[in-house]
Amino acid sequence: QVQFVESGGGLVQPGGSLRLSCAASGSFFGIYDMAWFRQSPGKQRELVAEISSGGRTNYADSVKGRFTISRDNAKNTVYLQMNSLKPEDTAVYYCNRELGGVALDYWGQGTQVTVSS
């Protein structure tokens, strides 16, 4: 099992930006496909963005053009740059290893993102 520590969330006004970070444990981070997920109250957790071990990225339609996922294998860290934030982006954001859009490990504590004026 790999463990994750997410950070970087906070309260931001609509149109603002945040950069989330996720530090992963273990020695083989570079071979994992990674993803960011989010969960809003009363809703199922959903995949937001994914990045393969080779750097190929994919995004949910709701965030395409606004969010950018990246990774630094030397730091065992995956990032999510979020721009032009909307109130509907409010959620707890989590990272995880993924395969076919399915998370493979236990969830970390997540980081809360609140978009509100």
Secondary structure, 3 states (H helix, E strand, C coil): CCCEEEECCEEECCCCCEEEEEEECCCCHHHCCEEEEEECCCCCCEEEEEECCCCCEEECCCCCCCEEEEEEHHHCEEEEEECCCCHHHCEEEEEEEEECCEECCCCCCCEEEEECC
